Amino acid sequence: MTPPLGRPRGFDRDTALEEATRLFWTQGYDATSLTELTEAMGISPSSLYAAFGSKRELFEEAVMTYARRYRDIYVSAIAEEQTARAAVERILRRSAETFTAEDEPAGCLTTSAAMIGGRDTIDVRQTVARLQQADADALRERIEQAVRAGELPRSTSVAALTAYVQCIWHGLSAMSNAGAPRAQLLDVVDEAMRAWPPGPR
């Protein structure tokens, strides 16, 4: 909601959203109280409602903003890497590095705070699922292209290979939520890429 003309909001909305995101990320939706949110964001309850609508809408915006970061990882890797294999390795490595960034809470928001909650968060979970399906669809198209170009054997199961990559991604996310260090996640990526189908002989 845009504040009335002539009445400045008095706080940086992006900074406030970032603080709310960190709190949801570490505690989850249900365990985060309105008081904790307003204290972390440095605003009053009335300012929170005016800027974000409600706690649920604030949570939804935090999760969607976070989820789009991973969409960007997929989009850029698929668009810029010359082979499907290189694109997949970049997606997995970048994700592992992001999941274990030193300046952010451990783990992945979309598989922790976004996936755990009550009825208020069901719509958010469904939206995240749609975003993740869009990532899978883009990856599937890139793998199909690789098969047509002869980069992968014609016998390749595009659906199974796409699901394999998504399973590795979700596994890395779950491991990071459990506190696995970056080195361990990158070891998993190495093993996953060793299983990548060889090109036609």
N, C-alpha and C positions, 0 to 999 in steps of 0.2 A: 504494500500500500504506500502510495506517495504522500509525504506530509504536505499539509496546506502550504500554498505559496506564502513566502515571507516568514515562515517559521522553520528555520533549519533544524534538521533532525538532532544534531548535537553529538552524534557519534558516527564512527566509520562502520557502515553496514557490513562491508566485506570482512573487517577485522572481527566484528561481533559474531558473524557467521562462522568464521574460522575457530573462534573459541568455543562456540556451541558444538561444532563438529568434533573437536577434540574431546569434549565432555561426553557426548553420545558414544564416541568411539571407545572410550575407556570404560564406560559404565553401562552402556545400553540405554534404550529408550525408557523402559519402565523404571529403572533405578535412578534416573536423573530427574531431580525435582525442579520445579519452576524457580525456586529460590536459588538453587545451585546454578541454574542457567543464567539468571539475571546477575548474580554475583560474578560469574566467570566472564560474562559479556560486558559487564560494567554499565548496565542499563536498568531501568525500572520495568516492572511488569507491563505498565501501560505502553512503554516504548517498544517492548518486545511484540505486543499484540499489534501495535500500529505498523511496525516494520515487517513482521513476518506472519501475522494473522493468528497463529495459535502455536502451541507446543508441537502438535502433530505436523503442521505445515512447516515449521522451522526444521523439524527432523527430516521431513521429506526433501526440503531444499538442500540440507546438508548432505544427505545420502546421494541425491541426484548429482550434485556438484562433484562429489567424490567419485561416483561411478563413471562420470564422463572422462575423468583422467585416464581410466583404463580403456575406454572407448578410443581415446586419442592414441594410446599405445598400439592398439590393434590397427587402426586406420593408417597411421604413419608407417608401421612396419609392412603392412600389405602393399601400400602404395610405393614405398621406397626401395624395398629389398628386391633383388633380381630373381630370386628363387623362393618357392614356397618354404623350403627347408630353412633358409636364412630368415624369412619372415617369422616363422614359428619360433626359432631360437631367440630372435630378438624380443618377441612378445614375452616368452617365458623368463628370459634373463632380466628384462626391464621390470617385469612384475615382481620377481624375487627381490630385486634391489629396492623397489618402491615399498614392498611389504615390510622391509627391514630398515627403512630410513631412520637415521639416528635422531632426526629432529621431529619425528612424529611418533604417536603411540604405536606399540607393537601390533602386528597383525593387520587385518583387512577389515575395514568398516562394513563393507557389504556382506561379509560372511559372519560378522559378530553382531554389532549393534543392529544392523538392518535385518538380520535374519531371526532375531530373538525379540519377542515382544508380544503384546496383547492385540486385541482387535483393532486398536488404533493404527497399528503398523502393517496390517494386512495389505492395504493398497500400496504401500511403499515396497513391500516385498514383491508384489506382483509387477510393479514397474521395474524394479531391479532385474527381475527374471526376464522381462521383455528386452531390456538393454543387453543382458548377457546373451539372449537368443540372437539379437542383432549382430553381436560380435561373432557368434558361431556361424551365422549365415554368411558373413563377409569372409570368414576363414574357409568355409566350405567352397565358396565360389573361387577362391584363390587356389585351392587344392584341385578343383575341377579343371581350372585353367592349366595347372601343372601337368595333369594327366593328358590333356589335349595337346600340350606342347611337347610331350615326350619326356618331360622331366621326371615323371613317375610312371611306373608300369600301368598298362591299361587294366590290369587285374586289380588295381588298388580300389579298396572300398572307401569311397570318399566320405560316406557317412561315418564309418567306423574310425577313420583317421581323424576326422574333425572331432568326434566324441573323445578320442584318445587325448588330443591336445587340451580339450576343455577339462577332462578329468585331471590331467597334470596341473593345469592352472588352479583348479579348485583345491587340489591336494596341497599345492604350495601355499595357498591362502590359509588352509586349515592348519598347516604346520607352523606358519608364522603366528597365527593366533595362539598356538600352544607354546610359543616362545622359542621355536627353532632358530638358530643363528643363520645369517646370510650364507655362510660357507656351506652349510648343510643343504640349504635350498638350491644353491648353484650346483652342488654335486648331483642332486636329483635331476636338474635340467640337463646336465651332461649325460646321465644315464638315459634319460628320455630321448635325447637326440641320437644316441647310439642305436636306438631301436627304430629310427626313422627309415622308411623303406628305401632301399638302394635304387638308383636309376636303372632304366632298361639296359641290359647288356648288349 
